Amino acid sequence: HVPCQLQCVGYCSGTLDFGVEDRVDFTVRGWDGPDPVLQNSGKLSAAGTARLEEIQRQLARETIEARYGCPDCVDQGAFSIHMRVDQGDKMTIYDFDTPPTALADADAYLRSLMQALETCRATAHISIDPGCIAKP
């Protein structure tokens, strides 16, 4: 279980959650209540799982700061990543469009999965469950 959270850009927040059996859930909530405005799921392919594991190994070796820049200070949005590594849980937050170098690969991969689940378009890394509803 490794959640990744997108905060306050367009919608109020979106959460990408990795579960058992390579399941991925993407939930977006709006400004006006706790009910999701978008909730889509998919399953990582073998390539997607391998890429996620590679990123987790890479992040486990990195020194990750708890905060980079001034996330959401001037309403530019924030992106946070919560991860489980051998040393325990790590969390970091940074400006929405400015990932630090240590997180650039992870940021790009997570955004590609979110885009696939927002648009209901499968990629080499993720298949999309039937009933997916694309972001309006």
The 8 nearest C-alpha neighbors of each residue, nearest first, counted from 0:
[[1, 18, 17, 2, 16, 19, 83, 82],
 [2, 0, 17, 82, 16, 81, 83, 3],
 [3, 1, 16, 81, 15, 17, 4, 0],
 [4, 2, 80, 15, 14, 81, 79, 16],
 [3, 5, 14, 79, 13, 15, 80, 78],
 [4, 6, 78, 13, 12, 14, 79, 77],
 [7, 5, 12, 77, 11, 78, 8, 13],
 [8, 6, 11, 12, 76, 10, 9, 77],
 [7, 9, 76, 10, 6, 11, 12, 75],
 [10, 8, 7, 11, 12, 29, 6, 76],
 [9, 11, 29, 8, 12, 7, 28, 30],
 [10, 12, 7, 29, 30, 6, 28, 8],
 [13, 11, 6, 7, 28, 5, 10, 27],
 [12, 14, 27, 5, 26, 4, 28, 6],
 [15, 13, 4, 26, 25, 3, 5, 16],
 [14, 16, 25, 3, 2, 24, 4, 26],
 [15, 17, 2, 24, 23, 1, 14, 3],
 [18, 16, 23, 0, 1, 22, 2, 24],
 [19, 17, 0, 22, 23, 21, 16, 20],
 [18, 20, 21, 22, 17, 0, 23, 42],
 [19, 21, 22, 18, 42, 43, 17, 23],
 [22, 20, 43, 19, 42, 18, 23, 48],
 [23, 21, 42, 18, 20, 19, 17, 41],
 [22, 24, 17, 41, 40, 16, 42, 18],
 [25, 23, 40, 16, 15, 39, 26, 41],
 [24, 26, 15, 39, 14, 38, 40, 16],
 [25, 27, 38, 14, 13, 37, 35, 24],
 [28, 26, 13, 37, 35, 12, 36, 38],
 [27, 29, 35, 36, 12, 11, 13, 34],
 [30, 28, 10, 11, 31, 36, 32, 27],
 [29, 31, 11, 32, 10, 28, 12, 33],
 [32, 30, 29, 33, 28, 34, 11, 10],
 [33, 31, 34, 30, 29, 28, 35, 36],
 [32, 34, 28, 35, 31, 29, 30, 36],
 [35, 33, 32, 28, 36, 29, 31, 27],
 [36, 34, 28, 37, 27, 26, 38, 33],
 [35, 37, 28, 27, 29, 34, 38, 26],
 [38, 36, 27, 35, 26, 39, 134, 28],
 [37, 39, 26, 25, 35, 27, 36, 40],
 [40, 38, 25, 131, 24, 116, 37, 26],
 [41, 39, 24, 23, 128, 25, 127, 116],
 [40, 42, 127, 128, 23, 126, 22, 125],
 [41, 43, 22, 126, 125, 21, 23, 44],
 [42, 44, 125, 47, 21, 124, 48, 126],
 [43, 45, 47, 124, 46, 125, 48, 42],
 [44, 46, 48, 47, 49, 43, 124, 50],
 [47, 45, 49, 44, 48, 124, 50, 123],
 [48, 46, 124, 44, 43, 50, 45, 49],
 [47, 49, 51, 45, 50, 46, 43, 44],
 [48, 50, 46, 52, 47, 51, 53, 45],
 [51, 49, 53, 47, 48, 52, 46, 54],
 [52, 50, 48, 54, 53, 49, 55, 47],
 [51, 53, 55, 49, 54, 50, 48, 56],
 [54, 52, 50, 56, 51, 55, 49, 57],
 [53, 55, 57, 51, 52, 56, 105, 58],
 [54, 56, 52, 58, 57, 53, 59, 51],
 [57, 55, 59, 53, 54, 58, 52, 60],
 [56, 58, 54, 55, 60, 59, 53, 61],
 [57, 59, 61, 55, 60, 56, 54, 102],
 [58, 60, 56, 57, 61, 84, 55, 85],
 [61, 59, 58, 57, 56, 62, 55, 63],
 [62, 60, 58, 59, 63, 57, 101, 102],
 [61, 63, 64, 60, 58, 59, 101, 65],
 [62, 64, 61, 65, 91, 101, 58, 89],
 [63, 65, 66, 91, 62, 67, 90, 92],
 [64, 66, 91, 90, 92, 63, 67, 89],
 [67, 65, 92, 64, 91, 93, 68, 69],
 [66, 68, 93, 92, 69, 64, 65, 99],
 [69, 67, 70, 93, 94, 66, 97, 92],
 [68, 70, 72, 71, 94, 67, 93, 66],
 [71, 69, 94, 77, 93, 72, 68, 76],
 [70, 72, 76, 74, 77, 75, 73, 69],
 [73, 71, 70, 69, 74, 75, 76, 94],
 [72, 74, 75, 71, 76, 70, 69, 94],
 [75, 73, 71, 76, 72, 7, 8, 70],
 [74, 76, 71, 73, 95, 77, 94, 72],
 [77, 75, 71, 95, 8, 74, 7, 94],
 [76, 78, 95, 94, 70, 71, 6, 93],
 [77, 79, 5, 95, 93, 92, 6, 4],
 [80, 78, 92, 4, 91, 3, 5, 93],
 [79, 81, 3, 91, 90, 4, 82, 92],
 [82, 80, 90, 2, 89, 3, 1, 79],
 [83, 81, 89, 1, 88, 90, 84, 80],
 [82, 84, 88, 87, 89, 1, 85, 81],
 [83, 85, 87, 86, 59, 88, 82, 89],
 [86, 84, 87, 83, 59, 88, 56, 60],
 [85, 87, 84, 88, 59, 83, 89, 60],
 [88, 86, 84, 85, 83, 89, 82, 59],
 [87, 89, 83, 82, 84, 90, 86, 81],
 [90, 88, 82, 81, 83, 87, 91, 84],
 [91, 89, 81, 80, 65, 82, 88, 92],
 [90, 92, 65, 66, 79, 80, 64, 81],
 [91, 93, 79, 66, 78, 67, 65, 80],
 [92, 94, 67, 70, 78, 77, 66, 68],
 [95, 93, 70, 77, 97, 96, 76, 78],
 [94, 96, 77, 78, 76, 97, 93, 75],
 [97, 95, 94, 98, 76, 77, 75, 78],
 [96, 98, 94, 95, 99, 93, 68, 103],
 [99, 97, 103, 102, 96, 93, 100, 106],
 [98, 100, 102, 101, 103, 97, 67, 93],
 [99, 101, 103, 102, 98, 104, 97, 106],
 [102, 100, 99, 103, 61, 63, 58, 104],
 [103, 101, 105, 100, 99, 104, 106, 98],
 [102, 104, 106, 100, 98, 105, 101, 99],
 [105, 103, 107, 106, 102, 108, 54, 101],
 [104, 106, 108, 102, 107, 103, 54, 109],
 [105, 107, 103, 109, 104, 108, 102, 110],
 [108, 106, 110, 104, 105, 109, 103, 111],
 [107, 109, 111, 105, 110, 106, 104, 112],
 [108, 110, 112, 106, 111, 107, 105, 113],
 [109, 111, 113, 107, 112, 108, 114, 106],
 [112, 110, 114, 108, 109, 113, 107, 115],
 [111, 113, 115, 109, 110, 114, 116, 108],
 [114, 112, 110, 116, 115, 111, 117, 109],
 [113, 115, 117, 111, 116, 112, 118, 110],
 [114, 116, 120, 112, 118, 113, 117, 119],
 [115, 117, 119, 113, 114, 118, 39, 112],
 [118, 116, 114, 134, 133, 115, 119, 113],
 [117, 119, 133, 115, 120, 116, 114, 134],
 [120, 118, 116, 133, 115, 117, 131, 127],
 [121, 119, 115, 118, 122, 116, 127, 126],
 [120, 122, 126, 127, 125, 115, 119, 123],
 [123, 121, 124, 125, 120, 126, 115, 112],
 [122, 124, 125, 46, 44, 121, 47, 126],
 [125, 123, 47, 44, 122, 46, 43, 126],
 [126, 124, 43, 122, 44, 42, 121, 123],
 [125, 127, 121, 42, 41, 43, 122, 128],
 [126, 128, 41, 121, 119, 40, 125, 129],
 [127, 129, 41, 40, 131, 130, 126, 39],
 [130, 128, 131, 127, 40, 41, 132, 119],
 [129, 131, 132, 128, 39, 127, 119, 40],
 [130, 132, 39, 129, 119, 128, 133, 127],
 [133, 131, 130, 134, 119, 39, 37, 118],
 [132, 134, 118, 117, 119, 135, 131, 116],
 [133, 135, 117, 118, 132, 37, 119, 36],
 [134, 133, 132, 118, 117, 37, 36, 10]]
